[in-house]
Amino acid sequence: MTHIAFVGGGNMARSLIGGLLKTGVAAGDITVAEPNAESRQSLNREFGVTCHADNAHAVAHADVILLAVKPQIMPAIRAELHDILQRNRPLLISIAAGVRLDQLERWFGSELPIVRCMPNTPSLIGAGATGLCANRRVSAAQKDQTQHILDAAGITRWVDDEALMDTVTAISGSAPAYFFALVEALEDAAAAQGLPRETARALAGQTCLGAGRMLMESGEAPGVLRQRVTSPNGTTQAALESFQADGLAEITARAVAAATQRGIELAAELDKGAQSK
């Protein structure tokens, strides 16, 4: 049986653990390293998994180690885990935003099979979208292992060119915030027209949920679905023409470019921080 160790027991780890247990993975095959005693007790109580305060104890017998910590924590974890990882050579999976494969190899060892992942917050409810990128050491079987773990929280897609992972971050990792901003704007606009705010929020949110399901379940391109709900000279066409006049496509392209560039900058800042220590 594959033994999976999570370093970090936060919300994303919890969502993946819960999803894995639903797929039939035994609680006894999962360990978690979590410094907070209350969080350890909660994880054990809710999922039945073994928890440790010490990272090294949690990963000692793991075939797969999933790093579910913030990027800034990575250099500190390296000191605790480097020797164990070199000795055991497990599959290392990182969900730390913006941390590149070459950084992970430099900190933990270039001989390790490493997968970099970019999940998003809807993973917390099993509706996530995750981009995956592997180094050359990862075998086909290990790719399957990784996909099984991350599929527990939603859909996954492999990206061959790691440079595109910053774009993945921009269109899925950061994009839930764009969606929330759109619903917020719809709510405000409807409230300004006199609709009760609670009603506006419920209608806008459910409409976006339904539209998302139609897109994913129909298999149709978004442009096709857009055309189907747009009657000539109707209300939808009036709104879409207003969006077009205000440059919606250009605004979106600039926003994605800005998020992508910031991802590149954050990785460089992490390198500088590690070098200064």
TAQUI-V766646 format. One line per field, one symbol per residue. ss: DSSP state (A for helix, B for strand, O for the rest). psi: psi as a letter, one per 20 degrees, with the letter a starting at -180 (. if undefined). A space follows every 50 residues. Layout:
ss = ???
psi = ???
//
This chain:
ss = OOOBBBBOOOAAAAAAAAAAAAOOOOAAABBBBOOOAAAAAAAAAAAOOB BBOOAAAAAOOOOBBBBOOOAAAAAAAAAAAAAAAAAAOOBBBBOOOOOO AAAAAAAAOOOOOBBBBBOOAAAAAOOBBBBBBBOOOOOAAAAAAAAAAA AOOBBBBBOOOAAAAAAAAAAAAOAAAAAAAAAAAAAAAAAAOOOOAAAA AAAAAAAAAAAAAAAAAAOOOAAAAAAAOOOOOOAAAAAAAAAAAOOAAA AAAAAAAAAAAAAAAAAAAAAAAAAOO
psi = qpppppopkagggghggggghhiipqhijpqppohpgghgggggghijqp qqhpghhhjhkphppoolrqhiighhhghhiggghhghlrppppjppior ghgghhhipiiqppppqnrrhihhjjkropqqpqriiprhhhgggghggh iijbqqpqohohhihhhgghigghhhhgghhghghgggghhhiippgggg ggggghghgghgggghhhjqqhhghghhjoqpkahghgghhggghilggg gghhgghghghhgghhghhhgghhhi.
//
